């Protein structure tokens, strides 16, 4: 079985310290596939920063999967990030999204 793609299709802030994401995975067979989600907080746009937790999901029996996710961020960074990767890995690699939180970044 091969993973054709993995994509973070939604990433948004839903509360002061909570976020929501959706991850789509497409494969050429019924699995199994392992999906790893890693959350990050940081203070620099374009840099993931510090890991803020991870989750692992195992799926089989279909060729398309959508994972709705929520996360309570512990870090104080003004940017949040999420990375979705799979095993086996797709040729396009992992998918990453980052957002600027509503609290904004401190002015230096």
TASUL-V290404 format. One record per residue. N is the residue number from 1. RES is the residue in one small letter. PSI is psi in whole degrees, -180 to 180 (999 if undefined). BURIAL is I if it has 9 or more other ideal C-beta (glycine too) atoms within 8 Angstrom, else O. D_LAST is the distance of its C-alpha to the last C-alpha in Angstrom with 1 decimal. Layout:
n = {N:N}
res = {RES:RES}
psi = {PSI:PSI}
burial = {BURIAL:BURIAL}
d_last = {D_LAST:D_LAST}
This chain:
n = {1:2:3:4:5:6:7:8:9:10:11:12:13:14:15:16:17:18:19:20:21:22:23:24:25:26:27:28:29:30:31:32:33:34:35:36:37:38:39:40:41:42:43:44:45:46:47:48:49:50:51:52:53:54:55:56:57:58:59:60:61:62:63:64:65:66:67:68:69:70:71:72:73:74:75:76:77:78:79:80:81:82:83:84:85:86:87:88:89:90:91:92:93:94:95:96:97:98:99:100:101:102:103:104:105:106:107:108}
res = {x:x:x:x:x:x:x:x:x:x:x:x:x:x:x:x:x:x:x:x:x:x:x:x:x:x:x:x:x:x:x:x:x:x:x:x:x:x:x:x:x:x:x:x:x:x:x:x:x:x:x:x:x:x:x:x:x:x:x:x:x:x:x:x:x:x:x:x:x:x:x:x:x:x:x:x:x:x:x:x:x:x:x:x:x:x:x:x:x:x:x:x:x:x:x:x:x:x:x:x:x:x:x:x:x:x:x:x}
psi = {144:142:121:-40:155:135:133:109:-12:137:118:157:132:-14:-178:-42:20:146:163:140:159:135:129:135:132:134:168:8:177:13:-169:159:141:129:126:126:126:130:148:154:147:178:10:125:133:-7:131:-35:-134:135:139:21:161:159:147:133:141:128:149:166:-3:179:-5:137:140:125:111:130:148:152:137:110:134:-31:162:8:152:-11:140:148:156:137:130:126:163:160:111:155:142:159:-28:-7:-164:171:136:141:149:147:152:124:162:-23:-17:177:149:145:129:999}
burial = {I:O:I:O:I:I:O:I:O:O:I:O:I:O:O:O:O:I:I:I:I:I:I:I:I:I:I:O:O:O:I:O:I:I:I:I:I:I:I:I:I:I:O:O:O:O:O:O:I:O:O:I:O:O:O:O:I:O:I:O:O:O:O:O:I:O:I:O:I:I:I:O:I:O:I:O:I:I:I:I:I:I:I:I:I:I:O:O:I:I:O:O:O:I:I:I:I:I:I:O:I:O:O:O:O:O:O:O}
d_last = {49.7:46.7:43.4:43.1:39.6:36.7:34.2:31.4:32.7:30.5:27.1:25.7:23.9:26.7:25.2:22.1:22.4:25.3:25.9:29.0:30.1:33.4:34.7:37.8:40.0:43.0:45.7:49.1:50.9:50.9:48.7:47.7:44.0:41.1:37.8:34.7:31.5:28.3:25.2:21.6:18.1:15.0:11.4:12.5:14.9:18.2:17.9:19.7:17.8:19.8:23.3:23.7:27.5:30.3:33.7:36.8:39.6:43.0:44.9:48.3:51.1:49.5:48.0:45.0:42.7:39.9:37.7:36.0:33.1:30.9:28.2:26.5:23.0:22.3:18.9:15.6:14.1:13.2:15.7:19.3:21.8:25.6:28.0:31.7:34.2:37.9:40.7:42.5:39.6:40.0:40.2:37.1:35.1:32.6:30.8:27.0:25.0:21.3:19.8:16.6:17.2:17.7:15.1:12.4:9.1:6.3:3.8:0.0}
